[in-house]
Amino acid sequence: MLIIHTADVHLDSKLNRYFDSTKAAERRNEIIRNFQRMVEYGAEKGVRGIIIAGDLFDVRNISAMARDAVYSSINNNSDIEFYYLAGNHDADAFIRQITDKYGDIPENLHLFSDTWTSYELACPQTGVSVVITGAELNERNNKKLVDSLLLDRNRINIVTLHGQEVETAGKKDAEVIPLREYRDRGIDYLALGHIHEPKYEKLDARGYYSYAGCPEGRGFDEVGPRGFNLLDVSEKGIERTFVPFASRIIYDVSVDVSEAVTSDDAIKLIRDALMDAGVTDRDMVKVRLAGNISLDALLDTGFIAGSLMDDYYFVKVVDETKPFIDYEEFAADKSLKGEYVRLVKAMSEAGEIDADEAEECIAMGVRILMGEEKLV
């Protein structure tokens, strides 16, 4: 029997940190479509259940498009049971809105509350069954939940929660999941949400815990393959496979541009590096310019990003290079530039500024003196 574990979809995210309004709207629609495609995948694979471990939505006032898309995916796939646990971003807007519009929630949509709720999911073909238990964390119930979790150890048990994993909870901790207290309670698989990075680790001798991660990256803190967990439940237990499923992958690539003298030189080095990294024209990439470059090098991050933008969905370029300074070259230089370099070097040697500050001052000052930078 197959079950999908997903979380942190964050439908209706604003996505205006990097994108203009047009591209942000496009990405919001892609994230909605990604959820629909996941359900379609489940239907094709014969998945019996989909666990949504919190933060299906990103905002309280959800859009009609997101609401209707999720409702249709659930209502039109009656062979799949959906288990929706609200996260810290979720509110009751979705349930309230579909109830107002459609009269009731679909029969195959199962909800949780702030106390433990359990559902049995069985596979008619194999006779295998699993018990799915979950509760929504809040400041009031967190301390009481663990002690009230009673599972039949003779059954296959999935427990779903949404919160930050910790080893042991402190007195003031709220909406955290103290792993130590969930061990040895008969859990075969702890389906978690809240952390956007996929993670799968041993919980105890019997079971595992896993964050499915966000199914579609939204920013440069969500790089790499994104998708969901596919759980294969049998009489022997649960096997988990991570399924990469994002429509676009976000990359963070460091490129050594030490040999570059011009922006065009850097662009060539970047293209080669992105090709080696497997970045495609559908993907988003943050390029970190690295290395030690000559003070005479002219690397314009805006020009570089603009030149690459037609080849990729979105490009951000960050200059993390350091200037290569040959102090001997300036020792006898009688120009204003040479005098400036010697002055900053003397200040560094006297301890008035540190080495990193000296490099930054020299790089900026020399470029100002050469007319490449303007004083503000």
C-alpha positions in Angstrom: 0.0 0.0 0.0 1.4 3.4 -1.0 1.0 6.6 1.0 2.4 10.1 0.1 3.8 12.3 2.9 4.0 15.9 2.0 4.2 19.2 3.9 5.0 22.9 3.7 3.4 23.5 0.3 2.8 27.1 1.2 0.2 27.9 -1.4 -0.4 31.6 -2.0 3.1 32.6 -0.9 3.7 36.2 -2.1 7.1 35.4 -3.6 7.8 39.1 -4.1 11.3 39.0 -2.6 13.0 38.3 -5.9 10.2 38.4 -8.6 8.2 41.1 -10.1 4.4 40.8 -9.9 4.1 38.9 -13.2 6.7 36.3 -12.4 5.5 36.0 -8.8 2.0 35.2 -10.0 3.4 32.7 -12.4 5.4 30.9 -9.6 2.3 30.9 -7.3 0.4 29.2 -10.1 3.2 26.7 -10.6 3.2 25.8 -6.9 -0.6 25.2 -7.1 -0.1 23.1 -10.2 2.7 21.1 -8.4 0.2 20.1 -5.7 -2.3 19.0 -8.4 0.4 17.0 -10.2 1.4 15.3 -7.0 -2.2 14.2 -6.5 -2.4 13.0 -10.2 0.8 11.1 -9.6 -0.8 9.5 -6.6 -3.8 8.5 -8.6 -1.7 6.9 -11.4 0.4 5.0 -8.9 -2.6 3.7 -6.9 -1.7 5.7 -3.8 -4.2 5.0 -1.0 -3.5 8.1 1.2 -1.9 11.5 1.2 -0.7 13.0 4.5 -0.3 16.8 4.5 1.8 17.5 7.6 1.0 21.2 7.9 1.4 24.5 6.1 -0.6 23.6 3.0 -1.3 27.4 2.8 1.0 30.3 3.5 -1.5 33.0 4.4 -4.8 33.2 6.3 -6.8 34.8 3.5 -6.3 32.2 0.8 -7.2 32.8 -2.8 -10.2 31.4 -4.6 -7.9 29.7 -7.1 -5.8 27.9 -4.4 -9.0 26.9 -2.5 -10.7 25.5 -5.6 -7.6 23.8 -6.9 -7.1 21.9 -3.6 -10.8 21.1 -3.2 -11.0 19.7 -6.8 -7.9 17.6 -6.3 -9.4 16.1 -3.2 -13.0 15.8 -4.3 -12.2 14.4 -7.8 -9.9 11.6 -6.4 -12.2 9.7 -4.1 -10.0 6.6 -4.2 -7.3 8.6 -2.2 -7.8 9.4 1.5 -6.4 12.9 2.4 -5.2 13.6 6.0 -4.7 17.3 6.5 -3.0 18.5 9.7 -2.9 22.3 10.0 0.5 24.0 10.6 1.5 27.3 12.0 0.8 29.1 8.8 -2.6 27.4 8.3 -5.9 28.8 9.6 -9.4 27.6 9.3 -10.0 29.6 6.2 -9.8 26.6 3.8 -12.3 24.5 5.7 -14.6 27.4 6.3 -14.5 28.5 2.7 -15.1 25.2 1.1 -17.9 24.5 3.6 -19.5 27.9 2.7 -19.1 27.2 -1.0 -19.7 23.5 -1.4 -21.8 22.8 1.7 -19.5 20.3 3.3 -16.0 18.9 3.1 -15.3 15.9 0.9 -15.8 12.5 2.6 -12.2 11.6 1.8 -10.7 14.6 3.6 -9.8 13.8 7.2 -8.8 16.5 9.7 -7.0 16.6 13.1 -7.5 18.7 16.2 -5.4 19.6 19.2 -6.0 16.2 20.7 -4.9 12.9 19.2 -7.1 11.7 16.3 -6.6 8.3 14.6 -7.7 6.9 11.3 -7.3 3.4 9.9 -6.3 3.1 6.3 -6.5 -0.3 4.7 -5.6 -1.7 1.3 -8.5 -4.0 0.1 -6.1 -5.8 -2.3 -3.4 -6.8 0.2 -5.3 -6.6 3.5 -2.5 -4.4 4.9 -3.6 -1.6 7.1 -2.0 1.3 9.0 -3.2 3.6 11.7 -2.6 7.3 11.0 -2.6 9.4 14.2 -2.0 13.1 14.5 -2.5 16.3 16.5 -2.1 20.0 15.9 0.5 21.5 18.3 -0.1 24.7 20.2 1.2 26.4 23.3 -1.5 24.8 25.5 -1.3 21.2 24.5 2.3 20.4 23.7 3.3 19.2 27.2 0.2 16.9 27.5 0.3 15.3 24.0 3.2 12.9 24.4 1.9 11.4 27.6 -1.6 10.9 26.0 -0.2 9.1 22.9 -1.4 5.5 23.2 -0.6 3.3 20.2 -1.3 -0.3 19.6 2.2 -1.7 19.2 0.8 -4.7 17.2 -0.3 -2.3 14.4 1.7 -0.3 11.9 1.6 3.3 13.2 2.2 6.6 11.4 2.1 9.7 13.6 2.0 13.1 12.0 3.0 16.4 13.7 4.0 19.9 12.6 6.8 21.6 14.5 10.5 22.0 15.1 12.3 18.9 16.1 14.4 19.1 19.4 15.9 16.4 21.4 14.4 17.5 24.7 11.8 20.3 25.2 12.4 23.1 27.7 9.7 24.5 30.0 9.1 27.4 27.7 9.2 25.6 24.4 6.0 25.6 22.3 5.2 23.9 19.1 8.3 21.8 19.2 8.7 18.0 18.9 10.8 16.5 21.6 12.1 13.4 19.8 13.3 11.8 23.0 9.8 11.6 24.4 8.4 10.1 21.2 10.8 7.2 21.2 9.7 3.7 22.1 6.0 4.4 21.8 5.3 2.1 18.9 5.8 4.6 16.0 6.9 3.1 12.7 7.0 6.4 10.9 6.8 10.0 12.3 5.6 12.2 9.4 6.7 15.8 10.2 6.2 19.2 8.7 7.7 22.7 9.4 11.3 22.1 8.3 11.7 22.8 4.6 14.8 20.6 4.1 14.1 16.9 3.5 15.3 14.7 6.3 15.0 11.1 7.2 16.6 9.6 10.3 16.2 6.8 12.8 13.8 7.6 15.6 14.4 4.4 17.7 14.9 0.7 17.2 11.5 0.4 15.6 10.8 3.5 13.5 12.0 6.6 11.6 11.1 10.2 11.5 11.1 12.4 8.4 10.5 15.9 7.2 9.3 15.7 3.6 10.5 19.3 3.0 8.8 21.8 0.8 7.7 20.2 -2.5 8.7 23.3 -4.5 11.5 25.7 -3.6 10.5 29.3 -3.2 13.8 31.1 -2.4 17.5 30.6 -2.2 17.2 29.1 1.3 15.4 26.2 -0.3 18.0 24.9 -2.8 18.4 21.5 -4.3 15.9 18.7 -5.3 12.4 19.1 -3.7 9.5 16.7 -3.7 7.7 14.4 -1.3 8.0 11.0 0.5 6.4 7.9 -1.0 5.8 5.3 1.7 5.4 1.7 0.8 3.5 0.0 3.7 3.6 -3.8 3.9 3.3 -6.4 6.7 7.0 -5.9 7.2 6.7 -2.2 8.0 7.3 1.0 6.0 9.8 1.8 3.4 10.3 5.4 2.4 11.5 6.8 -1.0 12.0 10.5 -1.7 10.5 11.5 -5.0 12.0 14.6 -6.6 9.0 16.5 -8.1 9.6 20.2 -8.2 8.9 21.9 -11.5 12.0 24.1 -11.0 15.1 23.5 -9.0 16.9 26.3 -7.1 20.7 26.2 -7.2 23.3 28.1 -5.2 26.6 27.9 -7.2 30.0 29.3 -6.3 32.1 30.2 -9.3 35.8 31.0 -9.1 36.4 34.0 -11.4 40.0 34.7 -10.4 41.0 34.6 -14.1 38.3 37.0 -15.2 39.3 40.5 -16.2 36.0 41.6 -17.7 32.3 40.8 -17.1 32.3 38.8 -20.3 35.2 36.6 -19.0 33.2 36.0 -15.8 30.0 35.1 -17.8 31.9 32.4 -19.8 33.2 30.9 -16.5 29.8 31.0 -15.0 28.1 29.3 -18.0 30.6 26.5 -17.8 30.1 26.1 -14.1 26.3 26.1 -14.3 26.4 23.5 -17.1 28.6 21.3 -15.0 26.2 21.7 -12.1 23.3 20.5 -14.2 21.4 23.8 -14.1 18.7 24.0 -16.9 16.9 26.8 -18.5 13.9 26.1 -16.2 15.8 26.6 -13.0 16.7 29.4 -10.6 20.2 30.0 -9.6 22.2 32.2 -7.2 25.7 32.7 -8.5 28.4 33.5 -6.0 31.4 35.1 -7.6 34.5 33.8 -5.7 38.2 34.0 -5.9 40.9 36.7 -5.8 40.6 39.2 -8.7 42.9 41.9 -10.0 42.1 45.5 -9.0 41.9 46.2 -12.7 39.1 43.6 -13.2 35.7 45.1 -14.2 33.0 42.7 -12.9 29.5 44.2 -12.9 27.1 41.9 -11.1 24.0 43.6 -12.7 25.4 43.2 -16.2 26.3 39.6 -15.5 22.9 38.7 -14.1 21.1 40.5 -17.0 23.2 38.6 -19.5 22.4 35.3 -18.0 18.7 36.0 -17.4 17.6 34.8 -20.9 19.2 31.4 -20.3 17.6 30.6 -16.9 14.3 31.3 -15.2 15.9 33.6 -12.6 19.5 34.6 -11.8 20.9 36.4 -8.8 24.6 37.3 -8.8 26.5 38.1 -5.6 30.1 39.3 -5.6 32.1 37.5 -2.9 35.5 38.0 -4.6 38.5 39.5 -2.8 40.9 41.8 -4.4 44.3 40.5 -5.3 46.7 43.2 -4.2 50.4 43.1 -5.1 51.8 45.7 -2.6 55.2 45.6 -4.3 53.6 46.8 -7.5 52.5 50.0 -5.7 55.6 50.5 -3.7 57.2 52.9 -6.2 54.0 54.0 -7.9 54.0 57.8 -7.7 50.3 58.2 -8.7 47.4 59.0 -6.4 46.4 55.4 -6.6 49.8 54.2 -5.4 49.8 56.7 -2.6 46.3 55.6 -1.5 47.3 51.9 -1.4 50.4 52.6 0.6 48.4 54.7 3.1 45.8 51.9 3.7 48.6 49.4 4.0 50.2 51.5 6.7 47.0 51.8 8.6 46.5 48.0 8.5 50.1 47.4 9.7 49.5 49.9 12.5 46.4 48.0 13.6 44.0 50.8 12.9 42.0 48.6 10.5 42.0 44.8 10.0 43.2 43.0 6.9 39.7 42.4 5.5 38.8 46.1 5.9 42.0 47.1 4.2 41.2 44.9 1.2 37.7 46.4 0.9 39.1 50.0 1.3 41.7 49.4 -1.4 39.4 47.7 -3.8 36.8 50.4 -3.5 39.2 53.3 -3.4 41.2 52.2 -6.4 38.1 51.8 -8.5 36.9 55.3 -7.4 40.2 56.8 -8.4 40.0 54.9 -11.8 36.4 56.3 -12.3 34.7 53.0 -12.1 32.9 53.7 -8.9 31.2 57.0 -7.7 31.2 58.5 -4.3 27.7 58.8 -2.9 
